Amino acid sequence: MLLVDNQRDDLLALEAVLSTLNQTLVRASSGDEALEALNNDGFALVLLATQMPGMDGYETAARIKRNSRTREIPIIFVSAPYEMDPHGTFRGYAAGAVDHVPRPYDPWVLRAKATVFIDLHQTNVQLRKQAELLRTGDTTGLLAQLSSLLSDAETQARDLTAQLQAQASSTKAKAAAARLEHAVRDLRQMLEHALELREEPGAPPAPASLHSPRRRDL
């Protein structure tokens, strides 16, 4: 996870809460440092302060989302309550954030939200590895495993959407849920494309359970 804040004490507080998740935590004290870190490593989640000197959190988030290498990384804004008035909230979602955590935050809530995105990221990584294996080698039984992993991702996506809807207005939740739904559908399309390749002449048929009946809308 990437933790971005110009206030050292706030970074230390985030690190103390999230250290129990056994994830690698990287600090950045500015938007520029955050963008540099993102270019050098892969992250499951960015926790980003909204107010920073120079490049603020909104601009940093917008740049993350404009970069094809980083645009799929979820962003949670961390801010003072007064920074998340209707205008600030709209700016946050427009910049690409999926959620926000107000200070002072509840450590249990922060860890729960971070865990959802970490689990989803790990599932996505596994799915992409399996899809690559489908393109490059003998994959007996791999389609079933890939479909199972995707089903887990769809479940996690629904759980996350429910959390967003419970903690924000319907308009805010829809903005975040739409991005999440798009990502999961992309993964489902990868699987269905693999199935089409599998069913070309001469290829053994894929199990019927892998086809569209498993597909469920979020």
Biotite code that builds the C-alpha atoms (Angstrom):
import biotite.structure as struc

atoms = struc.array([
    struc.Atom([0.000, 0.000, 0.000], chain_id="A", res_id=1, res_name="MET", atom_name="CA", element="C"),
    struc.Atom([1.108, 3.547, -0.716], chain_id="A", res_id=2, res_name="LEU", atom_name="CA", element="C"),
    struc.Atom([0.488, 6.099, 2.061], chain_id="A", res_id=3, res_name="LEU", atom_name="CA", element="C"),
    struc.Atom([0.626, 9.714, 0.905], chain_id="A", res_id=4, res_name="VAL", atom_name="CA", element="C"),
    struc.Atom([0.578, 12.697, 3.298], chain_id="A", res_id=5, res_name="ASP", atom_name="CA", element="C"),
    struc.Atom([2.831, 15.697, 3.875], chain_id="A", res_id=6, res_name="ASN", atom_name="CA", element="C"),
    struc.Atom([2.251, 15.410, 7.644], chain_id="A", res_id=7, res_name="GLN", atom_name="CA", element="C"),
    struc.Atom([4.726, 12.938, 9.145], chain_id="A", res_id=8, res_name="ARG", atom_name="CA", element="C"),
    struc.Atom([2.586, 12.282, 12.221], chain_id="A", res_id=9, res_name="ASP", atom_name="CA", element="C"),
    struc.Atom([-0.399, 11.375, 10.046], chain_id="A", res_id=10, res_name="ASP", atom_name="CA", element="C"),
    struc.Atom([1.746, 8.983, 8.003], chain_id="A", res_id=11, res_name="LEU", atom_name="CA", element="C"),
    struc.Atom([2.982, 7.315, 11.177], chain_id="A", res_id=12, res_name="LEU", atom_name="CA", element="C"),
    struc.Atom([-0.590, 6.980, 12.450], chain_id="A", res_id=13, res_name="ALA", atom_name="CA", element="C"),
    struc.Atom([-1.720, 5.333, 9.195], chain_id="A", res_id=14, res_name="LEU", atom_name="CA", element="C"),
    struc.Atom([1.268, 3.030, 9.267], chain_id="A", res_id=15, res_name="GLU", atom_name="CA", element="C"),
    struc.Atom([0.557, 1.980, 12.861], chain_id="A", res_id=16, res_name="ALA", atom_name="CA", element="C"),
    struc.Atom([-3.037, 1.061, 12.056], chain_id="A", res_id=17, res_name="VAL", atom_name="CA", element="C"),
    struc.Atom([-2.306, -0.755, 8.803], chain_id="A", res_id=18, res_name="LEU", atom_name="CA", element="C"),
    struc.Atom([0.842, -2.582, 9.901], chain_id="A", res_id=19, res_name="SER", atom_name="CA", element="C"),
    struc.Atom([-1.312, -5.394, 11.326], chain_id="A", res_id=20, res_name="THR", atom_name="CA", element="C"),
    struc.Atom([-2.406, -6.327, 7.783], chain_id="A", res_id=21, res_name="LEU", atom_name="CA", element="C"),
    struc.Atom([1.076, -7.693, 6.993], chain_id="A", res_id=22, res_name="ASN", atom_name="CA", element="C"),
    struc.Atom([1.362, -5.660, 3.808], chain_id="A", res_id=23, res_name="GLN", atom_name="CA", element="C"),
    struc.Atom([4.305, -3.661, 2.521], chain_id="A", res_id=24, res_name="THR", atom_name="CA", element="C"),
    struc.Atom([3.686, -0.011, 3.411], chain_id="A", res_id=25, res_name="LEU", atom_name="CA", element="C"),
    struc.Atom([5.428, 2.703, 1.411], chain_id="A", res_id=26, res_name="VAL", atom_name="CA", element="C"),
    struc.Atom([5.385, 6.365, 2.505], chain_id="A", res_id=27, res_name="ARG", atom_name="CA", element="C"),
    struc.Atom([5.283, 9.413, 0.262], chain_id="A", res_id=28, res_name="ALA", atom_name="CA", element="C"),
    struc.Atom([5.242, 12.958, 1.596], chain_id="A", res_id=29, res_name="SER", atom_name="CA", element="C"),
    struc.Atom([4.029, 14.674, -1.586], chain_id="A", res_id=30, res_name="SER", atom_name="CA", element="C"),
    struc.Atom([2.142, 14.075, -4.798], chain_id="A", res_id=31, res_name="GLY", atom_name="CA", element="C"),
    struc.Atom([5.380, 14.024, -6.772], chain_id="A", res_id=32, res_name="ASP", atom_name="CA", element="C"),
    struc.Atom([6.860, 11.358, -4.477], chain_id="A", res_id=33, res_name="GLU", atom_name="CA", element="C"),
    struc.Atom([3.673, 9.322, -4.807], chain_id="A", res_id=34, res_name="ALA", atom_name="CA", element="C"),
    struc.Atom([3.798, 9.354, -8.614], chain_id="A", res_id=35, res_name="LEU", atom_name="CA", element="C"),
    struc.Atom([7.460, 8.360, -8.574], chain_id="A", res_id=36, res_name="GLU", atom_name="CA", element="C"),
    struc.Atom([6.756, 5.465, -6.203], chain_id="A", res_id=37, res_name="ALA", atom_name="CA", element="C"),
    struc.Atom([3.876, 4.271, -8.386], chain_id="A", res_id=38, res_name="LEU", atom_name="CA", element="C"),
    struc.Atom([6.130, 4.185, -11.428], chain_id="A", res_id=39, res_name="ASN", atom_name="CA", element="C"),
    struc.Atom([8.596, 1.926, -9.631], chain_id="A", res_id=40, res_name="ASN", atom_name="CA", element="C"),
    struc.Atom([6.326, -0.618, -7.968], chain_id="A", res_id=41, res_name="ASP", atom_name="CA", element="C"),
    struc.Atom([2.867, -2.164, -8.006], chain_id="A", res_id=42, res_name="GLY", atom_name="CA", element="C"),
    struc.Atom([0.364, -1.307, -5.267], chain_id="A", res_id=43, res_name="PHE", atom_name="CA", element="C"),
    struc.Atom([-2.973, -2.721, -4.198], chain_id="A", res_id=44, res_name="ALA", atom_name="CA", element="C"),
    struc.Atom([-4.209, 0.582, -2.744], chain_id="A", res_id=45, res_name="LEU", atom_name="CA", element="C"),
    struc.Atom([-3.311, 4.251, -2.336], chain_id="A", res_id=46, res_name="VAL", atom_name="CA", element="C"),
    struc.Atom([-4.316, 6.131, 0.822], chain_id="A", res_id=47, res_name="LEU", atom_name="CA", element="C"),
    struc.Atom([-4.049, 9.776, -0.152], chain_id="A", res_id=48, res_name="LEU", atom_name="CA", element="C"),
    struc.Atom([-4.372, 13.007, 1.836], chain_id="A", res_id=49, res_name="ALA", atom_name="CA", element="C"),
    struc.Atom([-6.532, 15.578, 0.079], chain_id="A", res_id=50, res_name="THR", atom_name="CA", element="C"),
    struc.Atom([-4.738, 18.706, 1.279], chain_id="A", res_id=51, res_name="GLN", atom_name="CA", element="C"),
    struc.Atom([-1.006, 18.918, 0.568], chain_id="A", res_id=52, res_name="MET", atom_name="CA", element="C"),
    struc.Atom([1.236, 21.822, -0.508], chain_id="A", res_id=53, res_name="PRO", atom_name="CA", element="C"),
    struc.Atom([2.099, 21.927, -4.177], chain_id="A", res_id=54, res_name="GLY", atom_name="CA", element="C"),
    struc.Atom([0.262, 19.073, -5.886], chain_id="A", res_id=55, res_name="MET", atom_name="CA", element="C"),
    struc.Atom([-2.772, 18.341, -3.727], chain_id="A", res_id=56, res_name="ASP", atom_name="CA", element="C"),
    struc.Atom([-4.525, 14.986, -3.391], chain_id="A", res_id=57, res_name="GLY", atom_name="CA", element="C"),
    struc.Atom([-7.101, 15.728, -6.080], chain_id="A", res_id=58, res_name="TYR", atom_name="CA", element="C"),
    struc.Atom([-4.487, 16.495, -8.723], chain_id="A", res_id=59, res_name="GLU", atom_name="CA", element="C"),
    struc.Atom([-2.372, 13.536, -7.632], chain_id="A", res_id=60, res_name="THR", atom_name="CA", element="C"),
    struc.Atom([-5.372, 11.215, -7.951], chain_id="A", res_id=61, res_name="ALA", atom_name="CA", element="C"),
    struc.Atom([-6.228, 12.606, -11.376], chain_id="A", res_id=62, res_name="ALA", atom_name="CA", element="C"),
    struc.Atom([-2.683, 11.961, -12.602], chain_id="A", res_id=63, res_name="ARG", atom_name="CA", element="C"),
    struc.Atom([-2.748, 8.425, -11.233], chain_id="A", res_id=64, res_name="ILE", atom_name="CA", element="C"),
    struc.Atom([-5.942, 7.757, -13.172], chain_id="A", res_id=65, res_name="LYS", atom_name="CA", element="C"),
    struc.Atom([-4.564, 9.245, -16.403], chain_id="A", res_id=66, res_name="ARG", atom_name="CA", element="C"),
    struc.Atom([-1.598, 6.866, -16.373], chain_id="A", res_id=67, res_name="ASN", atom_name="CA", element="C"),
    struc.Atom([-2.410, 3.546, -18.060], chain_id="A", res_id=68, res_name="SER", atom_name="CA", element="C"),
    struc.Atom([-0.052, 1.706, -15.682], chain_id="A", res_id=69, res_name="ARG", atom_name="CA", element="C"),
    struc.Atom([-1.700, 3.016, -12.506], chain_id="A", res_id=70, res_name="THR", atom_name="CA", element="C"),
    struc.Atom([-5.287, 3.915, -13.344], chain_id="A", res_id=71, res_name="ARG", atom_name="CA", element="C"),
    struc.Atom([-6.704, 0.645, -11.982], chain_id="A", res_id=72, res_name="GLU", atom_name="CA", element="C"),
    struc.Atom([-5.190, 1.174, -8.504], chain_id="A", res_id=73, res_name="ILE", atom_name="CA", element="C"),
    struc.Atom([-7.986, 2.143, -6.075], chain_id="A", res_id=74, res_name="PRO", atom_name="CA", element="C"),
    struc.Atom([-7.575, 5.391, -4.150], chain_id="A", res_id=75, res_name="ILE", atom_name="CA", element="C"),
    struc.Atom([-9.026, 6.201, -0.732], chain_id="A", res_id=76, res_name="ILE", atom_name="CA", element="C"),
    struc.Atom([-8.830, 9.820, 0.363], chain_id="A", res_id=77, res_name="PHE", atom_name="CA", element="C"),
    struc.Atom([-7.900, 10.528, 3.981], chain_id="A", res_id=78, res_name="VAL", atom_name="CA", element="C"),
    struc.Atom([-9.091, 13.945, 5.080], chain_id="A", res_id=79, res_name="SER", atom_name="CA", element="C"),
    struc.Atom([-10.443, 16.147, 7.831], chain_id="A", res_id=80, res_name="ALA", atom_name="CA", element="C"),
    struc.Atom([-14.273, 16.105, 8.005], chain_id="A", res_id=81, res_name="PRO", atom_name="CA", element="C"),
    struc.Atom([-14.566, 19.718, 6.807], chain_id="A", res_id=82, res_name="TYR", atom_name="CA", element="C"),
    struc.Atom([-12.638, 18.819, 3.629], chain_id="A", res_id=83, res_name="GLU", atom_name="CA", element="C"),
    struc.Atom([-15.350, 16.356, 2.619], chain_id="A", res_id=84, res_name="MET", atom_name="CA", element="C"),
    struc.Atom([-18.206, 18.811, 2.151], chain_id="A", res_id=85, res_name="ASP", atom_name="CA", element="C"),
    struc.Atom([-20.393, 18.110, -0.929], chain_id="A", res_id=86, res_name="PRO", atom_name="CA", element="C"),
    struc.Atom([-18.000, 20.007, -3.188], chain_id="A", res_id=87, res_name="HIS", atom_name="CA", element="C"),
    struc.Atom([-14.928, 18.207, -1.844], chain_id="A", res_id=88, res_name="GLY", atom_name="CA", element="C"),
    struc.Atom([-16.652, 14.837, -2.072], chain_id="A", res_id=89, res_name="THR", atom_name="CA", element="C"),
    struc.Atom([-17.638, 15.467, -5.693], chain_id="A", res_id=90, res_name="PHE", atom_name="CA", element="C"),
    struc.Atom([-14.061, 16.481, -6.523], chain_id="A", res_id=91, res_name="ARG", atom_name="CA", element="C"),
    struc.Atom([-12.773, 13.323, -4.893], chain_id="A", res_id=92, res_name="GLY", atom_name="CA", element="C"),
    struc.Atom([-14.956, 10.959, -6.871], chain_id="A", res_id=93, res_name="TYR", atom_name="CA", element="C"),
    struc.Atom([-14.404, 12.951, -10.063], chain_id="A", res_id=94, res_name="ALA", atom_name="CA", element="C"),
    struc.Atom([-10.640, 12.584, -9.554], chain_id="A", res_id=95, res_name="ALA", atom_name="CA", element="C"),
    struc.Atom([-11.028, 8.813, -9.316], chain_id="A", res_id=96, res_name="GLY", atom_name="CA", element="C"),
    struc.Atom([-11.243, 7.990, -5.602], chain_id="A", res_id=97, res_name="ALA", atom_name="CA", element="C"),
    struc.Atom([-13.394, 5.007, -4.626], chain_id="A", res_id=98, res_name="VAL", atom_name="CA", element="C"),
    struc.Atom([-13.924, 6.050, -0.994], chain_id="A", res_id=99, res_name="ASP", atom_name="CA", element="C"),
    struc.Atom([-12.756, 8.401, 1.733], chain_id="A", res_id=100, res_name="HIS", atom_name="CA", element="C"),
    struc.Atom([-11.886, 8.088, 5.404], chain_id="A", res_id=101, res_name="VAL", atom_name="CA", element="C"),
    struc.Atom([-12.347, 11.161, 7.607], chain_id="A", res_id=102, res_name="PRO", atom_name="CA", element="C"),
    struc.Atom([-9.958, 12.031, 10.418], chain_id="A", res_id=103, res_name="ARG", atom_name="CA", element="C"),
    struc.Atom([-10.042, 11.100, 13.215], chain_id="A", res_id=104, res_name="PRO", atom_name="CA", element="C"),
    struc.Atom([-10.716, 7.690, 11.686], chain_id="A", res_id=105, res_name="TYR", atom_name="CA", element="C"),
    struc.Atom([-11.818, 4.477, 13.292], chain_id="A", res_id=106, res_name="ASP", atom_name="CA", element="C"),
    struc.Atom([-8.872, 2.025, 13.012], chain_id="A", res_id=107, res_name="PRO", atom_name="CA", element="C"),
    struc.Atom([-11.238, -0.933, 12.565], chain_id="A", res_id=108, res_name="TRP", atom_name="CA", element="C"),
    struc.Atom([-13.087, 0.788, 9.715], chain_id="A", res_id=109, res_name="VAL", atom_name="CA", element="C"),
    struc.Atom([-9.838, 1.797, 8.018], chain_id="A", res_id=110, res_name="LEU", atom_name="CA", element="C"),
    struc.Atom([-8.425, -1.719, 8.212], chain_id="A", res_id=111, res_name="ARG", atom_name="CA", element="C"),
    struc.Atom([-11.695, -3.235, 6.979], chain_id="A", res_id=112, res_name="ALA", atom_name="CA", element="C"),
    struc.Atom([-11.797, -0.968, 3.937], chain_id="A", res_id=113, res_name="LYS", atom_name="CA", element="C"),
    struc.Atom([-8.149, -1.568, 3.127], chain_id="A", res_id=114, res_name="ALA", atom_name="CA", element="C"),
    struc.Atom([-8.590, -5.337, 3.466], chain_id="A", res_id=115, res_name="THR", atom_name="CA", element="C"),
    struc.Atom([-11.395, -5.389, 0.889], chain_id="A", res_id=116, res_name="VAL", atom_name="CA", element="C"),
    struc.Atom([-9.197, -3.734, -1.734], chain_id="A", res_id=117, res_name="PHE", atom_name="CA", element="C"),
    struc.Atom([-6.147, -5.843, -0.875], chain_id="A", res_id=118, res_name="ILE", atom_name="CA", element="C"),
    struc.Atom([-8.153, -9.056, -1.261], chain_id="A", res_id=119, res_name="ASP", atom_name="CA", element="C"),
    struc.Atom([-9.598, -7.866, -4.561], chain_id="A", res_id=120, res_name="LEU", atom_name="CA", element="C"),
    struc.Atom([-6.140, -6.925, -5.824], chain_id="A", res_id=121, res_name="HIS", atom_name="CA", element="C"),
    struc.Atom([-4.710, -10.312, -4.912], chain_id="A", res_id=122, res_name="GLN", atom_name="CA", element="C"),
    struc.Atom([-7.561, -12.070, -6.696], chain_id="A", res_id=123, res_name="THR", atom_name="CA", element="C"),
    struc.Atom([-7.033, -9.918, -9.794], chain_id="A", res_id=124, res_name="ASN", atom_name="CA", element="C"),
    struc.Atom([-3.315, -10.724, -9.815], chain_id="A", res_id=125, res_name="VAL", atom_name="CA", element="C"),
    struc.Atom([-4.101, -14.436, -9.672], chain_id="A", res_id=126, res_name="GLN", atom_name="CA", element="C"),
    struc.Atom([-6.630, -14.103, -12.472], chain_id="A", res_id=127, res_name="LEU", atom_name="CA", element="C"),
    struc.Atom([-4.162, -12.367, -14.744], chain_id="A", res_id=128, res_name="ARG", atom_name="CA", element="C"),
    struc.Atom([-1.512, -14.988, -14.078], chain_id="A", res_id=129, res_name="LYS", atom_name="CA", element="C"),
    struc.Atom([-3.975, -17.720, -14.944], chain_id="A", res_id=130, res_name="GLN", atom_name="CA", element="C"),
    struc.Atom([-5.057, -15.899, -18.108], chain_id="A", res_id=131, res_name="ALA", atom_name="CA", element="C"),
    struc.Atom([-1.408, -15.655, -19.186], chain_id="A", res_id=132, res_name="GLU", atom_name="CA", element="C"),
    struc.Atom([-0.996, -19.386, -18.653], chain_id="A", res_id=133, res_name="LEU", atom_name="CA", element="C"),
    struc.Atom([-4.035, -19.968, -20.831], chain_id="A", res_id=134, res_name="LEU", atom_name="CA", element="C"),
    struc.Atom([-2.339, -18.107, -23.667], chain_id="A", res_id=135, res_name="ARG", atom_name="CA", element="C"),
    struc.Atom([1.043, -19.784, -23.345], chain_id="A", res_id=136, res_name="THR", atom_name="CA", element="C"),
    struc.Atom([0.725, -23.437, -22.413], chain_id="A", res_id=137, res_name="GLY", atom_name="CA", element="C"),
    struc.Atom([-1.178, -26.627, -21.674], chain_id="A", res_id=138, res_name="ASP", atom_name="CA", element="C"),
    struc.Atom([-3.978, -25.622, -19.319], chain_id="A", res_id=139, res_name="THR", atom_name="CA", element="C"),
    struc.Atom([-5.897, -28.747, -18.353], chain_id="A", res_id=140, res_name="THR", atom_name="CA", element="C"),
    struc.Atom([-8.195, -27.802, -15.492], chain_id="A", res_id=141, res_name="GLY", atom_name="CA", element="C"),
    struc.Atom([-7.031, -24.187, -15.505], chain_id="A", res_id=142, res_name="LEU", atom_name="CA", element="C"),
    struc.Atom([-10.263, -22.745, -16.867], chain_id="A", res_id=143, res_name="LEU", atom_name="CA", element="C"),
    struc.Atom([-12.188, -24.108, -13.902], chain_id="A", res_id=144, res_name="ALA", atom_name="CA", element="C"),
    struc.Atom([-9.694, -22.558, -11.500], chain_id="A", res_id=145, res_name="GLN", atom_name="CA", element="C"),
    struc.Atom([-9.855, -19.244, -13.343], chain_id="A", res_id=146, res_name="LEU", atom_name="CA", element="C"),
    struc.Atom([-13.646, -19.201, -13.218], chain_id="A", res_id=147, res_name="SER", atom_name="CA", element="C"),
    struc.Atom([-13.571, -19.931, -9.479], chain_id="A", res_id=148, res_name="SER", atom_name="CA", element="C"),
    struc.Atom([-11.178, -17.066, -8.853], chain_id="A", res_id=149, res_name="LEU", atom_name="CA", element="C"),
    struc.Atom([-13.348, -14.732, -10.887], chain_id="A", res_id=150, res_name="LEU", atom_name="CA", element="C"),
    struc.Atom([-16.405, -15.747, -8.890], chain_id="A", res_id=151, res_name="SER", atom_name="CA", element="C"),
    struc.Atom([-14.497, -14.757, -5.745], chain_id="A", res_id=152, res_name="ASP", atom_name="CA", element="C"),
    struc.Atom([-13.699, -11.386, -7.300], chain_id="A", res_id=153, res_name="ALA", atom_name="CA", element="C"),
    struc.Atom([-17.354, -10.843, -8.169], chain_id="A", res_id=154, res_name="GLU", atom_name="CA", element="C"),
    struc.Atom([-18.355, -11.633, -4.590], chain_id="A", res_id=155, res_name="THR", atom_name="CA", element="C"),
    struc.Atom([-15.768, -9.198, -3.244], chain_id="A", res_id=156, res_name="GLN", atom_name="CA", element="C"),
    struc.Atom([-16.976, -6.548, -5.671], chain_id="A", res_id=157, res_name="ALA", atom_name="CA", element="C"),
    struc.Atom([-20.555, -6.931, -4.450], chain_id="A", res_id=158, res_name="ARG", atom_name="CA", element="C"),
    struc.Atom([-19.423, -6.755, -0.822], chain_id="A", res_id=159, res_name="ASP", atom_name="CA", element="C"),
    struc.Atom([-17.463, -3.583, -1.507], chain_id="A", res_id=160, res_name="LEU", atom_name="CA", element="C"),
    struc.Atom([-20.356, -1.990, -3.360], chain_id="A", res_id=161, res_name="THR", atom_name="CA", element="C"),
    struc.Atom([-22.632, -2.753, -0.408], chain_id="A", res_id=162, res_name="ALA", atom_name="CA", element="C"),
    struc.Atom([-20.162, -1.069, 1.949], chain_id="A", res_id=163, res_name="GLN", atom_name="CA", element="C"),
    struc.Atom([-19.991, 2.027, -0.227], chain_id="A", res_id=164, res_name="LEU", atom_name="CA", element="C"),
    struc.Atom([-23.762, 2.240, -0.433], chain_id="A", res_id=165, res_name="GLN", atom_name="CA", element="C"),
    struc.Atom([-24.058, 1.932, 3.343], chain_id="A", res_id=166, res_name="ALA", atom_name="CA", element="C"),
    struc.Atom([-21.574, 4.730, 3.979], chain_id="A", res_id=167, res_name="GLN", atom_name="CA", element="C"),
    struc.Atom([-22.328, 7.248, 1.229], chain_id="A", res_id=168, res_name="ALA", atom_name="CA", element="C"),
    struc.Atom([-25.225, 8.678, -0.698], chain_id="A", res_id=169, res_name="SER", atom_name="CA", element="C"),
    struc.Atom([-26.490, 6.698, -3.654], chain_id="A", res_id=170, res_name="SER", atom_name="CA", element="C"),
    struc.Atom([-24.867, 9.101, -6.130], chain_id="A", res_id=171, res_name="THR", atom_name="CA", element="C"),
    struc.Atom([-21.418, 8.708, -4.590], chain_id="A", res_id=172, res_name="LYS", atom_name="CA", element="C"),
    struc.Atom([-21.772, 4.948, -4.319], chain_id="A", res_id=173, res_name="ALA", atom_name="CA", element="C"),
    struc.Atom([-22.806, 4.626, -7.961], chain_id="A", res_id=174, res_name="LYS", atom_name="CA", element="C"),
    struc.Atom([-19.683, 6.474, -9.107], chain_id="A", res_id=175, res_name="ALA", atom_name="CA", element="C"),
    struc.Atom([-17.383, 4.072, -7.262], chain_id="A", res_id=176, res_name="ALA", atom_name="CA", element="C"),
    struc.Atom([-19.453, 0.973, -8.010], chain_id="A", res_id=177, res_name="ALA", atom_name="CA", element="C"),
    struc.Atom([-19.458, 1.724, -11.746], chain_id="A", res_id=178, res_name="ALA", atom_name="CA", element="C"),
    struc.Atom([-15.650, 1.727, -11.851], chain_id="A", res_id=179, res_name="ARG", atom_name="CA", element="C"),
    struc.Atom([-15.471, -1.475, -9.863], chain_id="A", res_id=180, res_name="LEU", atom_name="CA", element="C"),
    struc.Atom([-18.100, -3.163, -12.012], chain_id="A", res_id=181, res_name="GLU", atom_name="CA", element="C"),
    struc.Atom([-16.175, -2.210, -15.143], chain_id="A", res_id=182, res_name="HIS", atom_name="CA", element="C"),
    struc.Atom([-12.969, -3.798, -13.805], chain_id="A", res_id=183, res_name="ALA", atom_name="CA", element="C"),
    struc.Atom([-14.700, -7.048, -12.877], chain_id="A", res_id=184, res_name="VAL", atom_name="CA", element="C"),
    struc.Atom([-16.456, -7.227, -16.242], chain_id="A", res_id=185, res_name="ARG", atom_name="CA", element="C"),
    struc.Atom([-13.095, -6.841, -17.967], chain_id="A", res_id=186, res_name="ASP", atom_name="CA", element="C"),
    struc.Atom([-11.887, -9.894, -16.096], chain_id="A", res_id=187, res_name="LEU", atom_name="CA", element="C"),
    struc.Atom([-15.016, -11.831, -17.021], chain_id="A", res_id=188, res_name="ARG", atom_name="CA", element="C"),
    struc.Atom([-14.406, -10.930, -20.696], chain_id="A", res_id=189, res_name="GLN", atom_name="CA", element="C"),
    struc.Atom([-10.871, -12.311, -20.387], chain_id="A", res_id=190, res_name="MET", atom_name="CA", element="C"),
    struc.Atom([-12.295, -15.634, -19.231], chain_id="A", res_id=191, res_name="LEU", atom_name="CA", element="C"),
    struc.Atom([-14.911, -15.765, -21.973], chain_id="A", res_id=192, res_name="GLU", atom_name="CA", element="C"),
    struc.Atom([-12.284, -14.964, -24.576], chain_id="A", res_id=193, res_name="HIS", atom_name="CA", element="C"),
    struc.Atom([-10.216, -17.863, -23.240], chain_id="A", res_id=194, res_name="ALA", atom_name="CA", element="C"),
    struc.Atom([-13.266, -20.096, -23.531], chain_id="A", res_id=195, res_name="LEU", atom_name="CA", element="C"),
    struc.Atom([-13.714, -19.086, -27.168], chain_id="A", res_id=196, res_name="GLU", atom_name="CA", element="C"),
    struc.Atom([-10.104, -20.020, -27.884], chain_id="A", res_id=197, res_name="LEU", atom_name="CA", element="C"),
    struc.Atom([-10.601, -23.296, -26.057], chain_id="A", res_id=198, res_name="ARG", atom_name="CA", element="C"),
    struc.Atom([-13.579, -24.163, -28.233], chain_id="A", res_id=199, res_name="GLU", atom_name="CA", element="C"),
    struc.Atom([-11.817, -23.652, -31.544], chain_id="A", res_id=200, res_name="GLU", atom_name="CA", element="C"),
    struc.Atom([-11.691, -26.758, -33.787], chain_id="A", res_id=201, res_name="PRO", atom_name="CA", element="C"),
    struc.Atom([-9.416, -29.393, -32.321], chain_id="A", res_id=202, res_name="GLY", atom_name="CA", element="C"),
    struc.Atom([-9.529, -28.028, -28.765], chain_id="A", res_id=203, res_name="ALA", atom_name="CA", element="C"),
    struc.Atom([-11.203, -30.055, -26.013], chain_id="A", res_id=204, res_name="PRO", atom_name="CA", element="C"),
    struc.Atom([-14.534, -28.605, -24.867], chain_id="A", res_id=205, res_name="PRO", atom_name="CA", element="C"),
    struc.Atom([-14.584, -26.522, -21.707], chain_id="A", res_id=206, res_name="ALA", atom_name="CA", element="C"),
    struc.Atom([-16.851, -27.618, -18.834], chain_id="A", res_id=207, res_name="PRO", atom_name="CA", element="C"),
    struc.Atom([-20.393, -26.287, -19.173], chain_id="A", res_id=208, res_name="ALA", atom_name="CA", element="C"),
    struc.Atom([-20.163, -24.726, -15.698], chain_id="A", res_id=209, res_name="SER", atom_name="CA", element="C"),
    struc.Atom([-17.691, -22.160, -17.016], chain_id="A", res_id=210, res_name="LEU", atom_name="CA", element="C"),
    struc.Atom([-20.131, -20.539, -19.399], chain_id="A", res_id=211, res_name="HIS", atom_name="CA", element="C"),
    struc.Atom([-22.524, -17.637, -18.935], chain_id="A", res_id=212, res_name="SER", atom_name="CA", element="C"),
    struc.Atom([-24.857, -19.218, -16.321], chain_id="A", res_id=213, res_name="PRO", atom_name="CA", element="C"),
    struc.Atom([-22.165, -18.467, -13.706], chain_id="A", res_id=214, res_name="ARG", atom_name="CA", element="C"),
    struc.Atom([-22.160, -14.836, -14.682], chain_id="A", res_id=215, res_name="ARG", atom_name="CA", element="C"),
    struc.Atom([-24.014, -12.520, -12.359], chain_id="A", res_id=216, res_name="ARG", atom_name="CA", element="C"),
    struc.Atom([-24.507, -8.795, -12.561], chain_id="A", res_id=217, res_name="ASP", atom_name="CA", element="C"),
    struc.Atom([-23.251, -6.670, -9.693], chain_id="A", res_id=218, res_name="LEU", atom_name="CA", element="C"),
])
